[in-house]
Amino acid sequence: MENEKRQHLEFIQNVITRMNTNSFQIKGMAVTIVSALLAIYVSTSNSAFVFLGIVPTILFWFLDSYYLQQERKFRGVYNNVAGLKNDVEIKPYEMPIQKFQGEQYCFCKVFFSKTIAWLYGSIIFLLLIAGLILKFKDCITINCK
């Protein structure tokens, strides 16, 4: 039985690692796409490309939140199989993430968690501020003279 439990924990840990890797790659893709859109702005001087960076950032934020939510649910399964918690009964080699509900696993709580909200929120905020400054830079310089 102990060998089965160890192997079950390895399976769950592999899934958690995969979710974590996906989350990391999503962050990298978000930064890459925003950087590419900023590079296009530099070559065209069209401030719409700065604002356009907000859309993929929001989409990646949702996707990253989904993977983080799944990772939290699998950590809940891991904790139950390892015996750290006993709130859900789990059979050998079972991964019932649907049984893990509640505030800790709520998508909205994950979406606004410290681990990802600061990254995507700051990117959106900076793109919005930069886009507004670039869009209205003529109005700003005229009023200064």
C-alpha positions in Angstrom: 0.0 0.0 0.0 2.8 2.4 0.8 4.4 2.0 -2.6 1.0 2.7 -4.3 0.6 5.8 -2.2 4.1 7.0 -3.1 3.4 6.5 -6.8 0.1 8.2 -6.5 1.8 11.2 -4.9 4.4 11.2 -7.7 1.6 11.3 -10.3 -0.1 14.2 -8.5 3.3 16.1 -8.1 3.9 15.6 -11.9 0.6 17.3 -12.7 1.3 20.1 -10.2 4.7 20.7 -11.9 3.1 20.7 -15.3 0.5 23.3 -14.2 3.3 25.4 -12.7 5.3 25.2 -15.9 2.3 26.2 -18.0 1.8 29.2 -15.7 5.4 30.2 -16.1 5.3 29.9 -19.9 2.1 32.0 -20.0 3.7 34.8 -18.1 6.6 34.7 -20.6 4.3 34.7 -23.6 2.4 37.7 -22.2 5.5 39.7 -21.7 6.8 38.7 -25.2 3.6 39.7 -26.9 3.4 43.0 -25.1 7.0 43.7 -26.0 6.3 42.9 -29.6 3.4 45.3 -29.7 5.5 48.0 -28.1 8.2 47.3 -30.8 5.6 47.7 -33.5 4.5 51.0 -31.8 8.1 52.3 -31.9 8.4 51.5 -35.7 4.9 52.9 -36.6 4.3 55.6 -33.9 0.7 54.4 -33.8 -0.4 54.5 -30.1 -3.2 51.9 -30.8 -0.5 49.2 -30.5 0.1 50.2 -26.9 -3.6 49.9 -26.1 -3.7 46.7 -28.1 -1.3 45.1 -25.6 -4.0 45.3 -22.9 -6.2 42.7 -24.7 -3.7 39.7 -24.7 -2.6 40.7 -21.2 -6.1 40.2 -19.9 -6.5 37.0 -21.8 -3.3 35.6 -20.4 -4.3 36.7 -17.0 -7.5 34.6 -17.2 -5.5 31.6 -18.6 -2.9 31.9 -15.9 -5.6 32.1 -13.2 -7.2 28.9 -14.6 -3.9 27.0 -14.3 -3.2 28.4 -10.9 -6.7 27.3 -9.8 -6.1 23.8 -11.1 -2.7 23.7 -9.4 -4.3 24.6 -6.1 -6.9 21.9 -6.5 -4.2 19.3 -7.2 -2.3 20.5 -4.2 -5.5 19.8 -2.2 -5.6 16.3 -3.6 -1.9 15.9 -2.8 -2.4 17.0 0.8 -5.3 14.5 1.3 -3.4 11.6 -0.2 -0.3 12.5 1.8 -2.4 12.6 5.0 -1.8 16.2 5.7 -5.6 16.8 5.5 -8.5 14.4 5.6 -11.4 16.5 4.4 -12.0 14.5 1.2 -11.8 10.8 0.8 -9.6 9.8 -2.1 -9.2 6.3 -3.5 -5.8 5.1 -4.8 -4.8 6.7 -8.1 -7.8 9.0 -8.0 -7.5 12.8 -8.7 -10.9 14.2 -7.9 -10.3 17.9 -8.3 -14.0 18.6 -8.7 -14.4 17.7 -5.0 -12.2 20.7 -4.0 -14.6 23.7 -3.8 -14.6 26.7 -1.6 -13.0 30.0 -1.2 -9.4 28.8 -1.5 -10.2 27.2 -4.9 -12.5 30.0 -6.2 -11.5 31.4 -9.6 -12.1 35.0 -8.5 -9.8 34.6 -5.5 -7.1 33.1 -7.7 -7.6 35.8 -10.4 -6.9 38.5 -7.8 -4.2 36.6 -5.8 -1.0 38.3 -5.1 1.0 35.8 -7.1 -0.4 37.0 -10.5 -2.5 40.1 -10.0 0.5 42.4 -9.4 2.1 41.2 -12.7 -0.8 41.5 -15.0 -2.3 44.5 -13.2 0.9 46.4 -13.4 1.3 45.6 -17.1 -2.2 46.8 -17.8 -1.8 49.9 -15.7 1.5 50.8 -17.4 0.2 50.2 -20.9 -2.9 52.3 -20.1 -0.8 55.2 -18.7 1.7 55.0 -21.5 -1.0 54.8 -24.2 -2.8 57.8 -22.8 0.4 59.8 -22.6 1.3 58.9 -26.2 -2.2 59.5 -27.4 -2.5 62.9 -25.9 1.1 64.0 -26.0 0.3 66.8 -28.5 -2.3 68.2 -26.1 0.1 68.0 -23.2 2.9 69.8 -25.0 0.6 72.6 -26.4 -0.7 73.4 -22.9 2.9 73.6 -21.5 4.0 76.4 -23.9 
